[in-house]
C-alpha cells in the first residue's frame, strides 16, 4: 500500500503531527502507518516564529530522521519557505530523495491574507513536476483563524485550481460546519483533509466523506500542558496524570 491509498473517504487516515523523532518512534511502534510534522511544533522547538524561513533546515533534518522509521512521512512545509516556485520545488525534490511520502503546502500568509491564486498554482505545479512521487496536500486557509468564514464555495474555488495544478489532496483547516465538510468532500475528486476539532469524533468526520484527519499542533500543545503538569505533580506531591514510558523504553526507540 502506498501513502495515497491510506486516504479513503469514509475511512480517514488519522495523522499525528510531530516535532521530534522520539514521539514519532513511540507511536509508530504502536502501529501508526504514517506520521506528519507540525510547523508550529518544529518552529517553537527551534525558537522561531511559525513557518519562519530559518526553520527550513530544522524541517529537513526532522524529515531525514523520521524517514528511518517504518512509516510514511508527510512534511508540513508551511508556504514552502520561499515565494519562488523553483526554490519550493527544489526543496520538495530534496525531501522526496530522503524518502518523504507527502508534503503540505499552504496559501495563507502571516498577516492573514492569501497568496495570489495563480502564484500558488505555480508553486504546486512546480512541485508536482519536479517531485512527482510526492503526495501534495494543498492547504487553503480561507477558513483558518477567522471569526467570519466565507462560503465553502470560496475554498472550493481555490481547491479546484490547486487540483488542476496537480495537487493530490486538499486540506481546509477551520472548515467546521458538517454541511460544508460534506459539500467539500462531494465536490472534490481528490481526498479531503480536515483538522480535528473538539466536539467531533473521527466517526463523525468519516460519515461526512473525509479522507484524512490531521491533529495539527494539538499534540505539541498537549505535550506542553503535560510537561507543565508533571512538574506541578512533583511539587504538589501527587501522582503523574499519565504514566510515562520508562527510560529504557525510550532508549529502545532510538537508533543504536
C-alpha positions as CSV (number, residue, x, y, z in Angstrom):
1,X,0.0,0.0,0.0
2,X,1.3,3.5,-0.8
3,X,0.6,6.7,1.1
4,X,-2.2,7.8,-1.2
5,X,-4.0,4.6,-0.6
6,X,-4.3,5.4,3.1
7,X,-6.6,8.4,2.1
8,X,-10.0,6.7,1.9
9,X,-13.2,8.8,2.1
10,X,-15.3,7.4,4.9
11,X,-12.3,5.7,6.4
12,X,-10.0,8.6,7.1
13,X,-6.3,8.4,7.9
14,X,-5.7,9.9,11.3
15,X,-2.4,11.7,11.1
16,X,-0.4,12.6,14.2
17,X,1.8,15.7,13.6
18,X,5.2,15.5,15.4
19,X,8.1,17.9,16.0
20,X,10.7,15.4,17.1
21,X,11.8,11.8,16.5
22,X,11.0,10.2,19.8
23,X,7.3,10.8,19.8
24,X,7.0,9.5,16.2
25,X,9.1,6.4,17.0
26,X,6.9,5.7,20.1
27,X,3.7,5.8,18.1
28,X,5.0,4.0,15.0
29,X,6.0,1.2,17.4
30,X,2.3,1.1,18.4
31,X,1.3,0.6,14.8
32,X,0.7,4.0,13.2
33,X,1.2,3.7,9.5
34,X,2.1,7.4,8.9
35,X,3.3,10.5,10.7
36,X,3.3,14.1,9.8
37,X,5.2,17.1,11.1
38,X,3.8,20.3,12.6
39,X,5.3,23.6,11.5
40,X,4.3,25.2,14.8
41,X,6.0,22.5,16.8
42,X,9.1,22.5,14.8
43,X,9.3,26.3,14.8
44,X,8.7,26.5,18.6
45,X,11.3,23.9,19.3
46,X,13.8,25.9,17.3
47,X,12.8,29.2,19.0
48,X,11.5,30.7,15.7
49,X,8.1,32.1,14.5
50,X,5.8,29.5,13.0
51,X,6.9,28.7,9.4
52,X,9.9,31.1,9.5
53,X,12.5,30.6,6.7
54,X,15.1,29.9,9.4
55,X,13.2,26.6,10.2
56,X,13.8,25.1,6.8
57,X,16.9,23.2,7.9
58,X,15.2,22.0,11.1
59,X,12.3,20.7,9.0
60,X,14.6,18.8,6.6
61,X,16.6,17.4,9.4
62,X,13.5,16.1,11.2
63,X,12.2,14.6,7.9
64,X,15.5,12.8,7.4
65,X,15.3,11.2,10.9
66,X,11.6,10.3,10.5
67,X,12.3,8.5,7.2
68,X,14.3,5.9,9.1
69,X,11.0,4.7,10.7
70,X,8.8,2.1,9.2
71,X,6.0,4.6,8.4
72,X,5.0,7.1,5.7
73,X,6.2,10.6,6.4
74,X,4.3,13.8,5.4
75,X,6.1,17.1,6.0
76,X,4.4,20.4,6.7
77,X,6.2,23.0,4.6
78,X,4.0,25.9,5.5
79,X,4.4,28.2,2.4
80,X,7.5,26.3,1.2
81,X,9.9,28.7,2.9
82,X,10.1,30.7,-0.3
83,X,7.9,32.7,-2.7
84,X,9.9,31.3,-5.6
85,X,8.2,28.2,-7.1
86,X,11.6,26.8,-8.3
87,X,13.0,27.0,-4.8
88,X,10.0,25.3,-3.3
89,X,10.2,22.6,-6.0
90,X,13.9,22.1,-5.2
91,X,13.0,21.6,-1.5
92,X,10.3,19.1,-2.5
93,X,12.9,17.2,-4.6
94,X,15.3,17.1,-1.6
95,X,12.6,15.7,0.6
96,X,11.5,13.1,-1.9
97,X,15.1,11.9,-2.2
98,X,15.1,11.4,1.6
99,X,12.0,9.1,1.3
100,X,9.3,11.6,2.3
101,X,5.9,10.4,1.0
102,X,4.0,13.7,1.1
103,X,4.0,17.4,1.9
104,X,1.6,20.1,2.9
105,X,1.8,23.5,1.1
106,X,-0.4,26.3,2.2
107,X,-1.6,29.6,0.7
108,X,-2.0,31.5,4.0
109,X,0.2,34.5,4.8
110,X,1.3,35.6,8.3
111,X,-0.9,38.7,8.0
112,X,-4.0,36.6,7.4
113,X,-4.2,37.2,3.7
114,X,-4.0,34.6,1.0
115,X,-1.3,34.1,-1.7
116,X,-2.3,35.1,-5.2
117,X,-4.2,32.2,-6.7
118,X,-2.1,32.0,-9.8
119,X,1.2,32.2,-7.9
120,X,0.1,29.4,-5.6
121,X,-0.9,27.3,-8.6
122,X,2.6,27.9,-10.0
123,X,4.2,26.6,-6.8
124,X,2.1,23.5,-6.8
125,X,2.7,22.9,-10.5
126,X,6.5,23.3,-10.0
127,X,6.5,20.8,-7.1
128,X,4.4,18.2,-8.9
129,X,6.6,18.5,-12.0
130,X,9.9,18.2,-10.1
131,X,8.8,15.8,-7.4
132,X,6.1,13.7,-9.0
133,X,6.2,10.9,-6.3
134,X,5.1,13.2,-3.5
135,X,1.5,13.3,-2.3
136,X,1.0,17.1,-2.4
137,X,-1.6,18.1,0.1
138,X,-2.6,21.6,-0.9
139,X,-3.9,23.6,2.0
140,X,-6.1,26.6,1.6
141,X,-6.6,29.0,4.6
142,X,-9.9,30.5,3.5
143,X,-11.5,29.3,6.8
144,X,-8.4,29.4,9.1
145,X,-8.3,31.7,12.2
146,X,-11.3,33.8,11.2
147,X,-14.5,34.6,13.1
148,X,-16.3,35.2,9.8
149,X,-15.6,32.3,7.5
150,X,-16.7,32.7,3.8
151,X,-18.9,30.4,1.9
152,X,-17.4,26.9,1.3
153,X,-17.5,27.8,-2.4
154,X,-14.5,30.2,-1.9
155,X,-12.5,27.3,-0.5
156,X,-13.6,25.1,-3.3
157,X,-12.7,27.6,-6.0
158,X,-9.1,27.5,-4.7
159,X,-9.2,23.8,-4.2
160,X,-10.2,23.1,-7.8
161,X,-7.5,25.4,-9.1
162,X,-4.9,23.5,-6.9
163,X,-6.1,20.1,-8.1
164,X,-5.8,21.3,-11.7
165,X,-2.2,22.3,-10.9
166,X,-1.5,18.7,-9.8
167,X,-2.4,18.6,-6.0
168,X,-3.0,15.1,-4.7
169,X,-5.3,16.2,-1.9
170,X,-6.9,19.3,-0.4
171,X,-6.6,20.5,3.3
172,X,-9.1,23.0,4.6
173,X,-8.4,23.7,8.2
174,X,-11.1,25.6,10.0
175,X,-13.9,24.1,7.9
176,X,-16.3,23.2,10.7
177,X,-19.9,23.0,9.6
178,X,-20.9,19.4,8.8
179,X,-22.8,20.6,5.7
180,X,-19.7,22.4,4.5
181,X,-17.4,19.4,5.1
182,X,-19.8,17.1,3.3
183,X,-20.2,19.5,0.4
184,X,-16.5,19.9,0.0
185,X,-15.9,16.1,0.1
186,X,-18.6,15.6,-2.5
187,X,-17.3,18.3,-4.8
188,X,-13.7,17.2,-4.9
189,X,-12.1,14.4,-7.0
190,X,-9.2,14.1,-4.5
191,X,-9.1,13.3,-0.8
192,X,-10.3,15.9,1.6
193,X,-8.3,16.6,4.8
194,X,-9.7,18.5,7.7
195,X,-8.2,19.5,11.1
196,X,-9.5,17.7,14.1
197,X,-11.8,19.8,16.3
198,X,-13.1,19.0,19.8
199,X,-16.7,18.1,19.6
200,X,-16.5,16.0,16.5
201,X,-15.4,12.3,16.6
202,X,-13.4,10.5,13.9
203,X,-16.6,8.6,13.1
204,X,-18.5,11.9,12.6
205,X,-15.9,13.1,10.1
206,X,-15.8,9.8,8.4
207,X,-19.6,9.9,7.8
208,X,-19.1,13.3,6.0
209,X,-16.7,11.7,3.5
210,X,-13.4,13.0,5.0
211,X,-10.3,11.0,3.9
212,X,-7.7,12.4,6.3
213,X,-7.9,14.0,9.7
214,X,-4.8,15.9,11.0
215,X,-4.1,16.7,14.6
216,X,-2.0,19.8,13.6
217,X,-0.3,21.4,16.5
218,X,-2.6,19.7,19.1
219,X,-0.1,17.0,20.2
220,X,2.6,19.7,20.7
221,X,0.2,21.8,22.8
222,X,-0.9,18.8,24.8
223,X,2.8,17.9,25.4
224,X,3.4,21.4,26.8
225,X,0.5,21.1,29.2
226,X,1.5,17.6,30.2
227,X,5.1,18.6,30.8
228,X,4.0,21.5,33.0
229,X,1.6,19.3,34.9
230,X,4.4,16.7,35.5
231,X,6.4,19.4,37.3
232,X,3.3,20.5,39.3
233,X,2.6,16.9,40.3
234,X,6.0,16.6,41.8
235,X,5.7,20.0,43.6
236,X,2.3,19.1,44.9
237,X,3.1,15.5,45.9
238,X,0.6,13.9,43.6
239,X,0.8,11.1,41.1
240,X,1.6,11.9,37.5
241,X,-1.7,12.3,35.4
242,X,-0.4,9.8,32.8
243,X,2.1,7.1,33.3
244,X,5.1,7.9,31.1
245,X,7.2,5.3,29.2
246,X,10.2,4.2,31.2
247,X,13.8,5.4,30.4
248,X,14.7,2.0,28.9
249,X,11.6,2.0,26.7
250,X,12.5,5.4,25.3
251,X,16.1,4.4,24.7
252,X,14.9,1.3,22.9
253,X,13.1,3.6,20.4
254,X,16.3,5.4,19.4
255,X,18.8,4.3,16.7
256,X,21.5,2.1,18.2
